[in-house]
Amino acid sequence: MGVAALAAAAAALDALWSLGGAADAIKVVSAWRAYGLLVFSALFTLLAARPRAYRGVWEVVIFHKLAMTLTAVVYQVRGGVADADTIIVADGILTVALVSAYVLCRGWSQRPAPPARG
């Protein structure tokens, strides 16, 4: 998850850097993508730091990456959609990594909260 967090942060920085040169027709969607990458970097960081403390976050992140992969597969089959193959590979690999990490760390279970100190 740490590697995923760093990769998302690097992609976000690249996307933010590119915003100035983005065509007016795609400026908003480019900003949305850049900020989304920052959000995913933060989510991956949280999951890396305390993988059993954020039940529910795992499932949302896995859903998003799986949905992106399947959407890109549909676009690839229909043809004519730029970068569908890149999304299939990147988000597909990330989906497998997320599901593997989820199973290995038992992300569906939550650690009990530490006792309150009074």
N, C-alpha and C positions, 0 to 999 in steps of 0.2 A: 504494500500500500504506500510505503514511503516513496518507492520509485514512481508509482502512478501519480503521487502528489507532486513530485518534482517535475515529471513530464508535463502534467497539466499546467503547472506554474510557468514552465518554459514556453509552452504553446500560448498561454495567456499573454505573456510578455511580448511574444512575436506578434500576436494578434493586435495588441494595444499599439505596438510600434507601427503597424501597418494601417491603423485607422486614418491617419492623416492623408494617406494616399488612396484611400478607398473611394470609388466612384460614389457620387451623391445617391444613386439609386440603391446602393447597398450599405451605406454608412450605418444606418440603424441596426440592420441585421448583423453587421460586422461588430458593432459595439456590444450587442446582445451576446454574440458568440464569445467575445473576449471576456466579458464579465461572467458568463457561464463557466468558462474555463477556470476563472479565479475561484468561483464557488465550488467547483469540483475539486480543485486543489485543496481547498479548506476541508471539504468533506473527507477526502482521502487521508488528509493529515489527522483528522479526528479519529478515523477508523484505524489508522496505523498506531496512534498513540494509545488508544483504549478500545480495542476491537469488540469487547463485549459490553461496553458501556452505552452504546448507541443503537439499541435494538430499534428496528424500523428504518434507520438510515441505510443500513445494508440493502434492504429490500428495495428502497426507492432508487438507490444508485444502480443496483443490478437491473431493475426495470428499465431505467433510462438507457443504459448501455445496450441492453438486449433489444429494446424498441428501435434504437438508432441502427443497430446491425440489421435487423429484419427489414426495416424501411429501406435501407440501402440495397439489400438483396432484391427487393421488389423493383426499385429504381434501376438496378443493374439488368434485371431480366427484361424490363420494358425498354431499356436503352435510352440514350440521349441525355442522361443526367451526369453532369460533371462531378468527378471525385467520389462517385458511389463506390468504386473499387477500393479507394483509400479508406473510406469509412468502414467498409466490410472488414478489412484487415485490422485496422486500428481498434475499432470498437469491439470487433469479434474477439480479438486477443484479450482486450481488457475485460470483456464479459467472462471469458473462461478464467482469467486470473481472479476476478472478483468472486465468482462462484466457488472457486477452489479455496480462496482465503476464507470465505464465509463458512464453508464446511469445515476446514481445518481448525479454525478458531471458535467454531460453534457460535457464530454471530447471532443466531436466533435466541440464544440463552443470555440472560443478563446476570452479571455478578451481583451478589447482594451488596447493598450499600453498607459502608463502614458504620459501626455504631456511633451514635451521636456522643460527642464529648460535652459534658456539662459542667 
